[in-house]
Amino acid sequence: MTHDEFLEKWDNTPIDVSSATTIWKALRAVVELHKKKLEPEWSPFKDSCKECRKPYPCRTLQAIQEQLK
């Protein structure tokens, strides 16, 4: 599935209890992937995202947090 096809499917999914649960689980999986990397204090990656190695919180988590305000 392409990125555009994925977004179209997402946009066209009706929201009900079942789909809300599925969406919540998917979002939770993304948040789990982008958790803070556990590294020794001397490591250059100690304050980075485990998945993308960008500074924590990464842009993915920032986008999710912004939408949940």
C-alpha positions as a Markdown table, in Angstrom:
| # | Residue | x | y | z |
|---|---|---|---|---|
| 1 | Met | 0.0 | 0.0 | 0.0 |
| 2 | Thr | 1.4 | 3.4 | -0.9 |
| 3 | His | 1.5 | 6.3 | 1.5 |
| 4 | Asp | -1.4 | 8.0 | -0.3 |
| 5 | Glu | -3.5 | 4.9 | -0.4 |
| 6 | Phe | -2.9 | 4.5 | 3.4 |
| 7 | Leu | -4.0 | 8.0 | 4.1 |
| 8 | Glu | -7.1 | 7.6 | 1.9 |
| 9 | Lys | -8.0 | 4.4 | 3.7 |
| 10 | Trp | -7.4 | 6.2 | 7.1 |
| 11 | Asp | -9.5 | 9.2 | 6.0 |
| 12 | Asn | -12.4 | 7.0 | 4.8 |
| 13 | Thr | -12.6 | 4.7 | 7.8 |
| 14 | Pro | -15.8 | 5.5 | 9.7 |
| 15 | Ile | -15.2 | 6.1 | 13.4 |
| 16 | Asp | -17.1 | 3.7 | 15.7 |
| 17 | Val | -16.0 | 1.8 | 18.8 |
| 18 | Ser | -14.3 | -0.9 | 16.9 |
| 19 | Ser | -12.3 | 1.4 | 14.6 |
| 20 | Ala | -11.5 | 3.7 | 17.5 |
| 21 | Thr | -10.0 | 0.8 | 19.3 |
| 22 | Thr | -8.0 | -0.2 | 16.3 |
| 23 | Ile | -6.8 | 3.3 | 15.7 |
| 24 | Trp | -5.8 | 3.6 | 19.4 |
| 25 | Lys | -3.7 | 0.4 | 19.1 |
| 26 | Ala | -2.0 | 1.6 | 16.0 |
| 27 | Leu | -1.1 | 4.9 | 17.6 |
| 28 | Arg | 0.1 | 3.2 | 20.7 |
| 29 | Ala | 2.4 | 1.0 | 18.5 |
| 30 | Val | 3.9 | 4.1 | 16.9 |
| 31 | Val | 4.5 | 5.7 | 20.3 |
| 32 | Glu | 6.2 | 2.5 | 21.6 |
| 33 | Leu | 8.5 | 2.5 | 18.6 |
| 34 | His | 9.6 | 6.1 | 19.2 |
| 35 | Lys | 10.4 | 5.7 | 22.9 |
| 36 | Lys | 13.5 | 7.3 | 24.4 |
| 37 | Lys | 16.7 | 5.2 | 23.8 |
| 38 | Leu | 18.2 | 3.9 | 27.0 |
| 39 | Glu | 21.9 | 4.6 | 26.7 |
| 40 | Pro | 24.8 | 5.2 | 29.1 |
| 41 | Glu | 25.2 | 8.9 | 30.2 |
| 42 | Trp | 28.3 | 9.2 | 28.0 |
| 43 | Ser | 26.6 | 8.0 | 24.8 |
| 44 | Pro | 25.9 | 10.6 | 22.1 |
| 45 | Phe | 22.5 | 8.8 | 21.6 |
| 46 | Lys | 21.4 | 9.1 | 25.3 |
| 47 | Asp | 18.7 | 11.6 | 24.6 |
| 48 | Ser | 17.5 | 10.2 | 21.3 |
| 49 | Cys | 14.5 | 8.4 | 19.9 |
| 50 | Lys | 15.1 | 4.6 | 19.7 |
| 51 | Glu | 13.5 | 4.3 | 16.3 |
| 52 | Cys | 14.7 | 7.3 | 14.3 |
| 53 | Arg | 17.7 | 8.4 | 16.5 |
| 54 | Lys | 16.6 | 12.1 | 16.4 |
| 55 | Pro | 16.6 | 14.1 | 19.6 |
| 56 | Tyr | 13.8 | 13.0 | 22.0 |
| 57 | Pro | 11.0 | 13.7 | 21.7 |
| 58 | Cys | 11.3 | 13.2 | 17.9 |
| 59 | Arg | 9.1 | 14.9 | 15.4 |
| 60 | Thr | 6.8 | 11.9 | 15.3 |
| 61 | Leu | 6.0 | 12.1 | 19.0 |
| 62 | Gln | 5.7 | 15.9 | 18.8 |
| 63 | Ala | 3.1 | 15.6 | 16.0 |
| 64 | Ile | 1.1 | 13.1 | 18.0 |
| 65 | Gln | 1.3 | 15.2 | 21.2 |
| 66 | Glu | 0.2 | 18.3 | 19.3 |
| 67 | Gln | -2.8 | 16.5 | 17.8 |
| 68 | Leu | -3.9 | 15.2 | 21.2 |
| 69 | Lys | -4.0 | 18.6 | 22.9 |
